[in-house]
């Protein structure tokens, strides 16, 4: 038994010595390439640092958004390091074709797995570069009807605060692929009110009451068109439209004031705002 163990140990030592000898021969034969690769590595790392300094200075002079500048700088830095790595291993005689293929396959697989996040990421970059809105703007997103003041713009999500204080988180992919209205960039905004009145009401008096209400509202821009018109014969009521223009920052307050004052004025003039009703007719048969 001890003889077998000694023979096994000797065989292992012989195998190890052989592998070390081959490794030494390979290093001796590749010494020139290894030295050249090390030189290229040192030069490449220094070159990357110099390029990144130039890139950061360029971003600073271009007044690019700090978030976008930081992100683009990180991407450029990673790409430069990958280029240096591929150059070094190719100098050492290692085939890079399979490595690049593997890297591409992994990139495609990761892209498919996180395509939603990538869409939000791309949307965030576009928003930060093109600036359709900035922090502090009041926007209205048309897909889901969200509207509010922008409080933050991140790479993946944008947060807005609605007029009732809620914070809504919207994916940047949604904002970049749908229509939205930046209301802050407009000095004025139109209020559209739909006022139902009963069929028995005097339409001329209704329009006069509405005209008096909107013309006496201090925030309504009197130099802009004021439209009051019958719009629809509804099932239970006549529908009267009221269109007035107000400063953008006074939109909600003025809208609420107008609705309250219209109701009070209608009460004073005995004008009823009807609710939906259904008339049911029963036919009785003689027994």
GROMACS elastic network, one bead per residue, 0.5 to 0.9 nm:
[ bonds ]
;  ai    aj funct       b0    kb
    1     4     6  0.52237   500
    1     5     6  0.64303   500
    1     6     6  0.88200   500
    2     5     6  0.50466   500
    2     6     6  0.62110   500
    2     7     6  0.86360   500
    3     6     6  0.51835   500
    3     7     6  0.62421   500
    3     8     6  0.86420   500
    4     7     6  0.51299   500
    4     8     6  0.61476   500
    4     9     6  0.86451   500
    5     8     6  0.50553   500
    5     9     6  0.61517   500
    5    10     6  0.85798   500
    6     9     6  0.51029   500
    6    10     6  0.61174   500
    6    11     6  0.85503   500
    7    10     6  0.51089   500
    7    11     6  0.61386   500
    7    12     6  0.86444   500
    8    11     6  0.50582   500
    8    12     6  0.62064   500
    8    13     6  0.86598   500
    9    12     6  0.50785   500
    9    13     6  0.61930   500
    9    14     6  0.85575   500
   10    13     6  0.50866   500
   10    14     6  0.60835   500
   10    15     6  0.85988   500
   11    14     6  0.50463   500
   11    15     6  0.61493   500
   11    16     6  0.85936   500
   12    15     6  0.51078   500
   12    16     6  0.61385   500
   12    17     6  0.85522   500
   13    16     6  0.50666   500
   13    17     6  0.60458   500
   13    18     6  0.84806   500
   14    17     6  0.51425   500
   14    18     6  0.61312   500
   14    19     6  0.86845   500
   15    18     6  0.50733   500
   15    19     6  0.62476   500
   15    20     6  0.86747   500
   16    19     6  0.51412   500
   16    20     6  0.61727   500
   16    21     6  0.85247   500
   17    20     6  0.50945   500
   17    21     6  0.60415   500
   17    22     6  0.85842   500
   18    21     6  0.50431   500
   18    22     6  0.61853   500
   18    23     6  0.85537   500
   19    22     6  0.51046   500
   19    23     6  0.60825   500
   19    24     6  0.85384   500
   20    24     6  0.60661   500
   20    25     6  0.85540   500
   21    24     6  0.50705   500
   21    25     6  0.61829   500
   21    26     6  0.85866   500
   22    25     6  0.50092   500
   22    26     6  0.60766   500
   22    27     6  0.85351   500
   23    26     6  0.50235   500
   23    27     6  0.61088   500
   23    28     6  0.85386   500
   24    27     6  0.50722   500
   24    28     6  0.60945   500
   24    29     6  0.85559   500
   25    28     6  0.50468   500
   25    29     6  0.61131   500
   25    30     6  0.84539   500
   26    29     6  0.50920   500
   26    30     6  0.59477   500
   26    31     6  0.81834   500
   27    31     6  0.54394   500
   27    32     6  0.89915   500
   27    34     6  0.80478   500
   28    31     6  0.50313   500
   28    32     6  0.81706   500
   29    32     6  0.75233   500
   29    33     6  0.85820   500
   30    33     6  0.52500   500
   30    34     6  0.60162   500
   30    35     6  0.85022   500
   30    92     6  0.76267   500
   30    93     6  0.88969   500
   31    34     6  0.50873   500
   31    35     6  0.60108   500
   31    36     6  0.84774   500
   32    35     6  0.51880   500
   32    36     6  0.61412   500
   32    37     6  0.85330   500
   33    36     6  0.50071   500
   33    37     6  0.59591   500
   33    38     6  0.85492   500
   33    91     6  0.63843   500
   33    92     6  0.53852   500
   33    93     6  0.78542   500
   34    38     6  0.61613   500
   34    39     6  0.86126   500
   34    88     6  0.89368   500
   34    91     6  0.79237   500
   34    92     6  0.59824   500
   35    38     6  0.51488   500
   35    39     6  0.62620   500
   35    40     6  0.86490   500
   36    39     6  0.50794   500
   36    40     6  0.61486   500
   36    41     6  0.85208   500
   36    88     6  0.85617   500
   36    91     6  0.74404   500
   36    92     6  0.82203   500
   37    40     6  0.50313   500
   37    41     6  0.60263   500
   37    42     6  0.86975   500
   37    87     6  0.82280   500
   37    88     6  0.51357   500
   37    89     6  0.74378   500
   37    90     6  0.86404   500
   37    91     6  0.58537   500
   37    92     6  0.62959   500
   38    42     6  0.62665   500
   38    43     6  0.85859   500
   38    88     6  0.75973   500
   39    42     6  0.52777   500
   39    43     6  0.61797   500
   39    44     6  0.83786   500
   40    43     6  0.50770   500
   40    44     6  0.57080   500
   40    45     6  0.84410   500
   40    84     6  0.80807   500
   40    87     6  0.80257   500
   40    88     6  0.65732   500
   40    91     6  0.87713   500
   41    44     6  0.50069   500
   41    45     6  0.61164   500
   41    46     6  0.86023   500
   41    84     6  0.67858   500
   41    85     6  0.77197   500
   41    87     6  0.84399   500
   41    88     6  0.63034   500
   42    45     6  0.53320   500
   42    46     6  0.63334   500
   42    47     6  0.85809   500
   43    46     6  0.52145   500
   43    47     6  0.60274   500
   43    48     6  0.86002   500
   44    48     6  0.60937   500
   44    49     6  0.87179   500
   44    80     6  0.87274   500
   44    81     6  0.82146   500
   44    83     6  0.89172   500
   44    84     6  0.58098   500
   44    85     6  0.88643   500
   45    48     6  0.50845   500
   45    49     6  0.64192   500
   45    50     6  0.87736   500
   45    80     6  0.89120   500
   45    81     6  0.75713   500
   45    84     6  0.74632   500
   46    49     6  0.52260   500
   46    50     6  0.63426   500
   46    51     6  0.87209   500
   47    50     6  0.50811   500
   47    51     6  0.61039   500
   47    52     6  0.85587   500
   48    51     6  0.51395   500
   48    52     6  0.61270   500
   48    53     6  0.86705   500
   48    77     6  0.72791   500
   48    80     6  0.63335   500
   48    81     6  0.72240   500
   48    84     6  0.85323   500
   49    52     6  0.51860   500
   49    53     6  0.63276   500
   49    54     6  0.88400   500
   49    77     6  0.85678   500
   50    53     6  0.52045   500
   50    54     6  0.64684   500
   50    55     6  0.87408   500
   51    54     6  0.51348   500
   51    55     6  0.61455   500
   51    56     6  0.86813   500
   51    77     6  0.87896   500
   52    56     6  0.60705   500
   52    57     6  0.85324   500
   52    73     6  0.73101   500
   52    76     6  0.79170   500
   52    77     6  0.68128   500
   53    56     6  0.52502   500
   53    57     6  0.62546   500
   53    58     6  0.86281   500
   54    57     6  0.52112   500
   54    58     6  0.61860   500
   54    59     6  0.87103   500
   55    58     6  0.50561   500
   55    59     6  0.62172   500
   55    60     6  0.86462   500
   55    73     6  0.72507   500
   55    76     6  0.88090   500
   56    59     6  0.50531   500
   56    60     6  0.61746   500
   56    61     6  0.87227   500
   56    69     6  0.77358   500
   56    70     6  0.86205   500
   56    73     6  0.70911   500
   57    60     6  0.50350   500
   57    61     6  0.62954   500
   57    62     6  0.86623   500
   58    61     6  0.52077   500
   58    62     6  0.61749   500
   58    63     6  0.88750   500
   59    62     6  0.51195   500
   59    63     6  0.64968   500
   59    64     6  0.58548   500
   59    65     6  0.86931   500
   59    66     6  0.86438   500
   59    69     6  0.61680   500
   59    73     6  0.87559   500
   60    63     6  0.55389   500
   60    64     6  0.67696   500
   60    66     6  0.86028   500
   60    69     6  0.82322   500
   61    64     6  0.79367   500
   63    66     6  0.82809   500
   64    67     6  0.84425   500
   64    68     6  0.69002   500
   64    69     6  0.60799   500
   64   128     6  0.88707   500
   64   129     6  0.76487   500
   65    68     6  0.53114   500
   65    69     6  0.60347   500
   65    70     6  0.85968   500
   65   128     6  0.67044   500
   65   129     6  0.72643   500
   66    70     6  0.60276   500
   66    71     6  0.85078   500
   67    70     6  0.52499   500
   67    71     6  0.61989   500
   67    72     6  0.86540   500
   67   125     6  0.89929   500
   67   128     6  0.77979   500
   67   154     6  0.80204   500
   67   155     6  0.79862   500
   68    71     6  0.50788   500
   68    72     6  0.60110   500
   68    73     6  0.83219   500
   68   125     6  0.66360   500
   68   128     6  0.64188   500
   68   129     6  0.71340   500
   68   155     6  0.84139   500
   69    72     6  0.52809   500
   69    73     6  0.59299   500
   69    74     6  0.85639   500
   70    73     6  0.51070   500
   70    74     6  0.62289   500
   70    75     6  0.87840   500
   71    74     6  0.51925   500
   71    75     6  0.63805   500
   71    76     6  0.87669   500
   71   125     6  0.87781   500
   71   155     6  0.88827   500
   72    75     6  0.50969   500
   72    76     6  0.61627   500
   72    77     6  0.84953   500
   73    76     6  0.52111   500
   73    77     6  0.60602   500
   73    78     6  0.86657   500
   74    77     6  0.50553   500
   74    78     6  0.62085   500
   74    79     6  0.86430   500
   75    78     6  0.52462   500
   75    79     6  0.62128   500
   75    80     6  0.86560   500
   76    79     6  0.51454   500
   76    80     6  0.61499   500
   76    81     6  0.86969   500
   77    80     6  0.52338   500
   77    81     6  0.63449   500
   77    82     6  0.87418   500
   78    81     6  0.52083   500
   78    82     6  0.62355   500
   78    83     6  0.86737   500
   79    82     6  0.50941   500
   79    83     6  0.62114   500
   79    84     6  0.87270   500
   80    83     6  0.50364   500
   80    84     6  0.62770   500
   80    85     6  0.86700   500
   81    84     6  0.50653   500
   81    85     6  0.61715   500
   81    86     6  0.86693   500
   82    85     6  0.50498   500
   82    86     6  0.61825   500
   82    87     6  0.85622   500
   83    86     6  0.52430   500
   83    87     6  0.61525   500
   83    88     6  0.86731   500
   84    87     6  0.51156   500
   84    88     6  0.62027   500
   84    89     6  0.88089   500
   85    88     6  0.52242   500
   85    89     6  0.63483   500
   85    90     6  0.85767   500
   86    89     6  0.53961   500
   86    90     6  0.60813   500
   86    91     6  0.86498   500
   86    96     6  0.69278   500
   86    99     6  0.88694   500
   86   100     6  0.87976   500
   87    90     6  0.52322   500
   87    91     6  0.62755   500
   87    92     6  0.88335   500
   88    91     6  0.52176   500
   88    92     6  0.64856   500
   89    92     6  0.50376   500
   89    93     6  0.66045   500
   89    94     6  0.55326   500
   89    95     6  0.77876   500
   89    96     6  0.73700   500
   90    93     6  0.51885   500
   90    94     6  0.52665   500
   90    95     6  0.63622   500
   90    96     6  0.63015   500
   91    94     6  0.74046   500
   92    95     6  0.89805   500
   93    96     6  0.88491   500
   95    98     6  0.68037   500
   95    99     6  0.75300   500
   96   100     6  0.60123   500
   96   101     6  0.84548   500
   97   100     6  0.52386   500
   97   101     6  0.61371   500
   97   102     6  0.85735   500
   98   102     6  0.60387   500
   98   103     6  0.84835   500
   99   102     6  0.51085   500
   99   103     6  0.60948   500
   99   104     6  0.85694   500
  100   104     6  0.60628   500
  100   105     6  0.85551   500
  101   104     6  0.50871   500
  101   105     6  0.61382   500
  101   106     6  0.85427   500
  102   105     6  0.51212   500
  102   106     6  0.60974   500
  102   107     6  0.84991   500
  103   106     6  0.51591   500
  103   107     6  0.60999   500
  103   108     6  0.87172   500
  104   108     6  0.62441   500
  104   109     6  0.86600   500
  105   108     6  0.51710   500
  105   109     6  0.62238   500
  105   110     6  0.85931   500
  106   109     6  0.51134   500
  106   110     6  0.60788   500
  106   111     6  0.84193   500
  107   110     6  0.51822   500
  107   111     6  0.59582   500
  107   112     6  0.86308   500
  108   112     6  0.62093   500
  108   113     6  0.86137   500
  109   112     6  0.52785   500
  109   113     6  0.62549   500
  109   114     6  0.87888   500
  110   113     6  0.50524   500
  110   114     6  0.62082   500
  110   115     6  0.81526   500
  111   114     6  0.53674   500
  111   115     6  0.54096   500
  111   118     6  0.73052   500
  112   115     6  0.51919   500
  112   116     6  0.86542   500
  113   116     6  0.82592   500
  114   117     6  0.53113   500
  114   118     6  0.61662   500
  114   119     6  0.86604   500
  115   119     6  0.60750   500
  115   120     6  0.86450   500
  116   119     6  0.51192   500
  116   120     6  0.64205   500
  116   121     6  0.85904   500
  116   173     6  0.80071   500
  117   120     6  0.50496   500
  117   121     6  0.59892   500
  117   122     6  0.85720   500
  117   156     6  0.71124   500
  117   171     6  0.88871   500
  117   173     6  0.83461   500
  118   122     6  0.60163   500
  118   123     6  0.83534   500
  118   156     6  0.84261   500
  118   173     6  0.84587   500
  119   122     6  0.51956   500
  119   123     6  0.60542   500
  119   124     6  0.85331   500
  119   156     6  0.85008   500
  119   171     6  0.89033   500
  119   172     6  0.77330   500
  119   173     6  0.51594   500
  119   174     6  0.86415   500
  120   124     6  0.60466   500
  120   125     6  0.86719   500
  120   155     6  0.74160   500
  120   157     6  0.70136   500
  120   171     6  0.58322   500
  120   174     6  0.74948   500
  120   175     6  0.88646   500
  120   176     6  0.84866   500
  121   124     6  0.50929   500
  121   125     6  0.63725   500
  121   126     6  0.87574   500
  121   155     6  0.55411   500
  121   157     6  0.83125   500
  121   171     6  0.89546   500
  121   172     6  0.70692   500
  121   173     6  0.72659   500
  122   125     6  0.51728   500
  122   126     6  0.62837   500
  122   127     6  0.86636   500
  122   155     6  0.80793   500
  122   156     6  0.81850   500
  122   172     6  0.79366   500
  122   173     6  0.71474   500
  122   176     6  0.86685   500
  123   126     6  0.51173   500
  123   127     6  0.61303   500
  123   128     6  0.86100   500
  123   155     6  0.78923   500
  123   156     6  0.75546   500
  123   157     6  0.89513   500
  123   171     6  0.83440   500
  123   174     6  0.78088   500
  123   175     6  0.72736   500
  123   176     6  0.52153   500
  123   177     6  0.78745   500
  124   127     6  0.50959   500
  124   128     6  0.61279   500
  124   129     6  0.85443   500
  124   153     6  0.76671   500
  124   154     6  0.66631   500
  124   156     6  0.56591   500
  124   157     6  0.70896   500
  124   158     6  0.81611   500
  124   171     6  0.85128   500
  124   172     6  0.52153   500
  124   173     6  0.72328   500
  124   175     6  0.87499   500
  124   176     6  0.78247   500
  125   128     6  0.51916   500
  125   129     6  0.61074   500
  125   130     6  0.84549   500
  125   154     6  0.89729   500
  125   155     6  0.64242   500
  125   156     6  0.86788   500
  125   172     6  0.88093   500
  126   129     6  0.51396   500
  126   130     6  0.57227   500
  126   131     6  0.76990   500
  126   172     6  0.89878   500
  126   176     6  0.73514   500
  127   130     6  0.53647   500
  127   131     6  0.51656   500
  127   132     6  0.63641   500
  127   133     6  0.75866   500
  127   134     6  0.87772   500
  127   153     6  0.83738   500
  127   155     6  0.88891   500
  127   172     6  0.77859   500
  127   175     6  0.83921   500
  127   176     6  0.69879   500
  128   131     6  0.53887   500
  128   132     6  0.83589   500
  128   133     6  0.86971   500
  128   134     6  0.83290   500
  128   153     6  0.77599   500
  128   154     6  0.85683   500
  128   155     6  0.82199   500
  129   132     6  0.88293   500
  130   133     6  0.85618   500
  131   134     6  0.62572   500
  132   182     6  0.76931   500
  133   136     6  0.84632   500
  133   137     6  0.61981   500
  133   138     6  0.84243   500
  133   139     6  0.77079   500
  133   150     6  0.81866   500
  133   182     6  0.66836   500
  133   184     6  0.88309   500
  133   185     6  0.88355   500
  134   137     6  0.57863   500
  134   150     6  0.70575   500
  134   151     6  0.87573   500
  134   152     6  0.84439   500
  134   153     6  0.77530   500
  135   138     6  0.87409   500
  135   149     6  0.77209   500
  135   151     6  0.54434   500
  135   152     6  0.59633   500
  135   153     6  0.70342   500
  136   149     6  0.57897   500
  136   150     6  0.51900   500
  136   151     6  0.61682   500
  136   152     6  0.85341   500
  136   184     6  0.84612   500
  137   148     6  0.82352   500
  137   149     6  0.55242   500
  137   150     6  0.55731   500
  137   151     6  0.84059   500
  137   182     6  0.69116   500
  137   183     6  0.73753   500
  137   184     6  0.53087   500
  137   185     6  0.78227   500
  138   147     6  0.71753   500
  138   148     6  0.53162   500
  138   150     6  0.62715   500
  138   160     6  0.84186   500
  138   181     6  0.85252   500
  138   182     6  0.60839   500
  138   183     6  0.54978   500
  138   184     6  0.52515   500
  138   185     6  0.85422   500
  139   146     6  0.82892   500
  139   147     6  0.54974   500
  139   148     6  0.57493   500
  139   149     6  0.64057   500
  139   150     6  0.72270   500
  139   160     6  0.84132   500
  139   180     6  0.68758   500
  139   181     6  0.55310   500
  139   183     6  0.56109   500
  139   184     6  0.72186   500
  140   145     6  0.66305   500
  140   146     6  0.58041   500
  140   148     6  0.66788   500
  140   179     6  0.89235   500
  140   180     6  0.55406   500
  140   181     6  0.50806   500
  140   182     6  0.65458   500
  140   183     6  0.73479   500
  141   144     6  0.65559   500
  141   145     6  0.54159   500
  141   146     6  0.52074   500
  141   147     6  0.60038   500
  141   174     6  0.89556   500
  141   175     6  0.71666   500
  141   178     6  0.76909   500
  141   179     6  0.67141   500
  141   181     6  0.66078   500
  141   182     6  0.88474   500
  142   146     6  0.71278   500
  142   147     6  0.86548   500
  142   178     6  0.71166   500
  142   179     6  0.59460   500
  142   180     6  0.55472   500
  142   181     6  0.77991   500
  143   146     6  0.79252   500
  143   174     6  0.81308   500
  143   175     6  0.88170   500
  143   178     6  0.67063   500
  143   179     6  0.75625   500
  143   180     6  0.83169   500
  146   160     6  0.86550   500
  146   162     6  0.79946   500
  146   168     6  0.78383   500
  146   170     6  0.87334   500
  147   160     6  0.74328   500
  147   161     6  0.79894   500
  147   162     6  0.61471   500
  147   163     6  0.82557   500
  147   168     6  0.88108   500
  148   160     6  0.54150   500
  148   161     6  0.50863   500
  148   163     6  0.61899   500
  148   166     6  0.89787   500
  148   167     6  0.87173   500
  148   168     6  0.84647   500
  149   159     6  0.84582   500
  149   160     6  0.51364   500
  149   161     6  0.51357   500
  149   162     6  0.64130   500
  149   163     6  0.79517   500
  150   153     6  0.75657   500
  150   158     6  0.73928   500
  150   159     6  0.59999   500
  150   161     6  0.64519   500
  150   162     6  0.89729   500
  151   158     6  0.79047   500
  151   159     6  0.57439   500
  151   160     6  0.53920   500
  151   161     6  0.66514   500
  151   167     6  0.87499   500
  152   157     6  0.84322   500
  152   158     6  0.58141   500
  152   159     6  0.52791   500
  152   160     6  0.71530   500
  153   156     6  0.82550   500
  153   157     6  0.65022   500
  153   159     6  0.65597   500
  153   160     6  0.89979   500
  153   172     6  0.86616   500
  154   157     6  0.52996   500
  154   158     6  0.58652   500
  154   159     6  0.83035   500
  154   172     6  0.83889   500
  155   158     6  0.80985   500
  155   172     6  0.76137   500
  156   170     6  0.88730   500
  156   171     6  0.62364   500
  156   172     6  0.56941   500
  156   173     6  0.78907   500
  157   169     6  0.64067   500
  157   170     6  0.56460   500
  157   172     6  0.50617   500
  157   173     6  0.82982   500
  158   168     6  0.83113   500
  158   169     6  0.58373   500
  158   170     6  0.53130   500
  158   171     6  0.63676   500
  158   172     6  0.61844   500
  158   175     6  0.84816   500
  159   167     6  0.64958   500
  159   168     6  0.56138   500
  159   170     6  0.62073   500
  159   171     6  0.87957   500
  160   166     6  0.81383   500
  160   167     6  0.56169   500
  160   168     6  0.53134   500
  160   169     6  0.66337   500
  160   170     6  0.78939   500
  161   164     6  0.79214   500
  161   165     6  0.58016   500
  161   166     6  0.54602   500
  161   168     6  0.62740   500
  161   169     6  0.89979   500
  162   165     6  0.53193   500
  162   166     6  0.53017   500
  162   167     6  0.64728   500
  162   168     6  0.73629   500
  163   166     6  0.74987   500
  163   252     6  0.84297   500
  170   173     6  0.85166   500
  170   174     6  0.71231   500
  170   175     6  0.73402   500
  171   174     6  0.54769   500
  171   175     6  0.67654   500
  171   176     6  0.89585   500
  172   175     6  0.50081   500
  172   176     6  0.60567   500
  172   177     6  0.84942   500
  173   176     6  0.52829   500
  173   177     6  0.61407   500
  173   178     6  0.86244   500
  174   177     6  0.53213   500
  174   178     6  0.61011   500
  175   178     6  0.55864   500
  175   179     6  0.73908   500
  175   180     6  0.73406   500
  176   179     6  0.79228   500
  176   180     6  0.89716   500
  181   184     6  0.88906   500
  182   185     6  0.58950   500
  182   186     6  0.74707   500
  183   186     6  0.52913   500
  183   187     6  0.79953   500
  183   188     6  0.83942   500
  183   189     6  0.76625   500
  183   248     6  0.70420   500
  184   187     6  0.70149   500
  184   188     6  0.89036   500
  184   248     6  0.69938   500
  184   249     6  0.81135   500
  186   189     6  0.70481   500
  186   247     6  0.87129   500
  186   248     6  0.68933   500
  187   246     6  0.87147   500
  187   247     6  0.59844   500
  187   248     6  0.56697   500
  187   249     6  0.83053   500
  188   221     6  0.87409   500
  188   245     6  0.65142   500
  188   246     6  0.55235   500
  188   249     6  0.82101   500
  188   250     6  0.89894   500
  188   251     6  0.85268   500
  189   244     6  0.84859   500
  189   245     6  0.56177   500
  189   246     6  0.55636   500
  189   247     6  0.61082   500
  189   248     6  0.51715   500
  189   249     6  0.87852   500
  189   250     6  0.89338   500
  189   251     6  0.68810   500
  190   243     6  0.65982   500
  190   244     6  0.55737   500
  190   246     6  0.62621   500
  190   247     6  0.86339   500
  190   248     6  0.84848   500
  190   251     6  0.80267   500
  191   242     6  0.78270   500
  191   243     6  0.56824   500
  191   244     6  0.53817   500
  191   245     6  0.60745   500
  191   246     6  0.72690   500
  191   251     6  0.72063   500
  191   252     6  0.88404   500
  191   254     6  0.85619   500
  191   255     6  0.66611   500
  192   241     6  0.71061   500
  192   242     6  0.58639   500
  192   244     6  0.69883   500
  192   245     6  0.89744   500
  192   255     6  0.86700   500
  193   240     6  0.82602   500
  193   241     6  0.58105   500
  193   242     6  0.50209   500
  193   243     6  0.65295   500
  193   244     6  0.87282   500
  193   255     6  0.82357   500
  193   258     6  0.89397   500
  193   259     6  0.81048   500
  194   231     6  0.88950   500
  194   239     6  0.65577   500
  194   240     6  0.59406   500
  194   242     6  0.65202   500
  195   238     6  0.82727   500
  195   239     6  0.57663   500
  195   240     6  0.50641   500
  195   241     6  0.62181   500
  195   242     6  0.75183   500
  195   262     6  0.88540   500
  195   273     6  0.79803   500
  196   234     6  0.86833   500
  196   236     6  0.88364   500
  196   237     6  0.57374   500
  196   238     6  0.55083   500
  196   240     6  0.60964   500
  196   241     6  0.87235   500
  196   272     6  0.86819   500
  196   273     6  0.57886   500
  196   274     6  0.69964   500
  196   275     6  0.88130   500
  197   200     6  0.83695   500
  197   201     6  0.67620   500
  197   203     6  0.87000   500
  197   206     6  0.81973   500
  197   236     6  0.87859   500
  197   237     6  0.54375   500
  197   238     6  0.52764   500
  197   239     6  0.65490   500
  197   240     6  0.75636   500
  197   271     6  0.72003   500
  197   272     6  0.60021   500
  197   274     6  0.61764   500
  198   201     6  0.55375   500
  198   236     6  0.72431   500
  198   238     6  0.61047   500
  198   239     6  0.89449   500
  198   271     6  0.77269   500
  198   272     6  0.59620   500
  198   273     6  0.60820   500
  198   274     6  0.56110   500
  198   275     6  0.89702   500
  199   202     6  0.82779   500
  199   203     6  0.86745   500
  199   233     6  0.87652   500
  199   236     6  0.78143   500
  199   237     6  0.57866   500
  199   238     6  0.60151   500
  200   203     6  0.87122   500
  200   272     6  0.89459   500
  201   204     6  0.88339   500
  201   205     6  0.80584   500
  201   206     6  0.73694   500
  201   270     6  0.89497   500
  201   271     6  0.63749   500
  201   272     6  0.75133   500
  202   205     6  0.53503   500
  202   206     6  0.62303   500
  202   207     6  0.88448   500
  202   271     6  0.84190   500
  203   207     6  0.62352   500
  203   208     6  0.85748   500
  203   230     6  0.84780   500
  204   207     6  0.52965   500
  204   208     6  0.62222   500
  204   209     6  0.87162   500
  205   209     6  0.61218   500
  205   210     6  0.85851   500
  205   269     6  0.87113   500
  206   209     6  0.52339   500
  206   210     6  0.62640   500
  206   211     6  0.85749   500
  206   240     6  0.88665   500
  206   266     6  0.80581   500
  206   269     6  0.88380   500
  206   271     6  0.75788   500
  207   210     6  0.51020   500
  207   211     6  0.59961   500
  207   212     6  0.85941   500
  207   228     6  0.66419   500
  207   229     6  0.76431   500
  207   230     6  0.88538   500
  207   240     6  0.83379   500
  208   212     6  0.61736   500
  208   213     6  0.86501   500
  209   212     6  0.51731   500
  209   213     6  0.62941   500
  209   214     6  0.88643   500
  209   262     6  0.79523   500
  209   265     6  0.69046   500
  209   266     6  0.75530   500
  209   269     6  0.82732   500
  210   213     6  0.50988   500
  210   214     6  0.62940   500
  210   215     6  0.85511   500
  210   228     6  0.75922   500
  210   242     6  0.79161   500
  210   262     6  0.67557   500
  210   265     6  0.82750   500
  210   266     6  0.88297   500
  211   214     6  0.54357   500
  211   215     6  0.60356   500
  211   216     6  0.84723   500
  211   226     6  0.84874   500
  211   227     6  0.89985   500
  211   228     6  0.74188   500
  211   242     6  0.89694   500
  212   215     6  0.53649   500
  212   216     6  0.61049   500
  212   217     6  0.87137   500
  213   216     6  0.54142   500
  213   217     6  0.64179   500
  213   258     6  0.72347   500
  213   261     6  0.68099   500
  213   262     6  0.65991   500
  213   265     6  0.77430   500
  214   217     6  0.52184   500
  214   218     6  0.85627   500
  214   220     6  0.68681   500
  214   222     6  0.88949   500
  214   226     6  0.82831   500
  214   242     6  0.88028   500
  214   244     6  0.76407   500
  214   258     6  0.70531   500
  214   262     6  0.87785   500
  215   218     6  0.77822   500
  215   220     6  0.71743   500
  215   221     6  0.88424   500
  215   222     6  0.69403   500
  215   226     6  0.87102   500
  216   219     6  0.89309   500
  216   220     6  0.82102   500
  217   220     6  0.57067   500
  217   221     6  0.89811   500
  217   254     6  0.79834   500
  217   257     6  0.82946   500
  217   258     6  0.74886   500
  218   221     6  0.79990   500
  218   222     6  0.88787   500
  218   254     6  0.88457   500
  219   222     6  0.87191   500
  219   245     6  0.87003   500
  219   246     6  0.60171   500
  219   247     6  0.72865   500
  219   250     6  0.72215   500
  219   251     6  0.88654   500
  219   254     6  0.65501   500
  220   223     6  0.88752   500
  220   224     6  0.85723   500
  220   244     6  0.66031   500
  220   245     6  0.58848   500
  220   247     6  0.78281   500
  220   254     6  0.76697   500
  221   224     6  0.56384   500
  221   225     6  0.84286   500
  221   226     6  0.87796   500
  221   244     6  0.74372   500
  221   245     6  0.55394   500
  221   246     6  0.54197   500
  221   247     6  0.75786   500
  222   225     6  0.73652   500
  222   226     6  0.75490   500
  222   244     6  0.84465   500
  222   245     6  0.79957   500
  222   246     6  0.89399   500
  223   226     6  0.87160   500
  223   245     6  0.89998   500
  224   244     6  0.75357   500
  224   245     6  0.63530   500
  224   246     6  0.88503   500
  225   243     6  0.80304   500
  225   244     6  0.68407   500
  225   245     6  0.74931   500
  226   242     6  0.75472   500
  226   243     6  0.57723   500
  226   244     6  0.50300   500
  226   245     6  0.74910   500
  227   241     6  0.74834   500
  227   242     6  0.56806   500
  227   244     6  0.67276   500
  228   240     6  0.69340   500
  228   241     6  0.56082   500
  228   243     6  0.65629   500
  228   244     6  0.88784   500
  229   239     6  0.86594   500
  229   240     6  0.55932   500
  229   241     6  0.54221   500
  229   242     6  0.69135   500
  229   243     6  0.89899   500
  230   233     6  0.83157   500
  230   238     6  0.73065   500
  230   239     6  0.60199   500
  230   241     6  0.62961   500
  231   238     6  0.77647   500
  231   239     6  0.54850   500
  231   240     6  0.54512   500
  231   241     6  0.61079   500
  232   237     6  0.85451   500
  232   238     6  0.60204   500
  232   239     6  0.50251   500
  232   240     6  0.72596   500
  232   241     6  0.89938   500
  233   236     6  0.82551   500
  233   237     6  0.66159   500
  233   239     6  0.64274   500
  234   237     6  0.50527   500
  234   238     6  0.55957   500
  234   239     6  0.66788   500
  235   238     6  0.82812   500
  235   276     6  0.76423   500
  235   277     6  0.82022   500
  235   278     6  0.87271   500
  236   274     6  0.69890   500
  236   275     6  0.71004   500
  236   276     6  0.55505   500
  236   277     6  0.62577   500
  236   278     6  0.81610   500
  237   273     6  0.79927   500
  237   274     6  0.64263   500
  237   275     6  0.80227   500
  237   276     6  0.79746   500
  245   248     6  0.88741   500
  245   251     6  0.87270   500
  246   249     6  0.83751   500
  246   250     6  0.66022   500
  246   251     6  0.61959   500
  246   254     6  0.75998   500
  247   250     6  0.53868   500
  247   251     6  0.64584   500
  248   251     6  0.53492   500
  248   252     6  0.87129   500
  249   252     6  0.79304   500
  249   253     6  0.87097   500
  250   253     6  0.56160   500
  250   254     6  0.59135   500
  250   255     6  0.84202   500
  251   254     6  0.54471   500
  251   255     6  0.61005   500
  251   256     6  0.87409   500
  252   255     6  0.50576   500
  252   256     6  0.61965   500
  252   257     6  0.85491   500
  253   256     6  0.53357   500
  253   257     6  0.61843   500
  253   258     6  0.86697   500
  254   257     6  0.50133   500
  254   258     6  0.60665   500
  254   259     6  0.86154   500
  255   258     6  0.52012   500
  255   259     6  0.62770   500
  255   260     6  0.87213   500
  256   259     6  0.52169   500
  256   260     6  0.62658   500
  256   261     6  0.86256   500
  257   260     6  0.52476   500
  257   261     6  0.60905   500
  257   262     6  0.85161   500
  258   261     6  0.51314   500
  258   262     6  0.59516   500
  258   263     6  0.85744   500
  259   262     6  0.52121   500
  259   263     6  0.63524   500
  259   264     6  0.88091   500
  260   263     6  0.52927   500
  260   264     6  0.63677   500
  260   265     6  0.86622   500
  261   264     6  0.50740   500
  261   265     6  0.59800   500
  261   266     6  0.84663   500
  262   265     6  0.50687   500
  262   266     6  0.60329   500
  262   267     6  0.85497   500
  263   266     6  0.51354   500
  263   267     6  0.62162   500
  263   268     6  0.87102   500
  263   273     6  0.84934   500
  264   267     6  0.50938   500
  264   268     6  0.62903   500
  264   269     6  0.87859   500
  265   268     6  0.50856   500
  265   269     6  0.63144   500
  265   270     6  0.85605   500
  265   271     6  0.84030   500
  266   269     6  0.51093   500
  266   270     6  0.58976   500
  266   272     6  0.68755   500
  266   273     6  0.81247   500
  267   270     6  0.50228   500
  267   271     6  0.60838   500
  267   272     6  0.73741   500
  268   271     6  0.77298   500
  269   272     6  0.89014   500
  274   277     6  0.83804   500
  284   287     6  0.89400   500
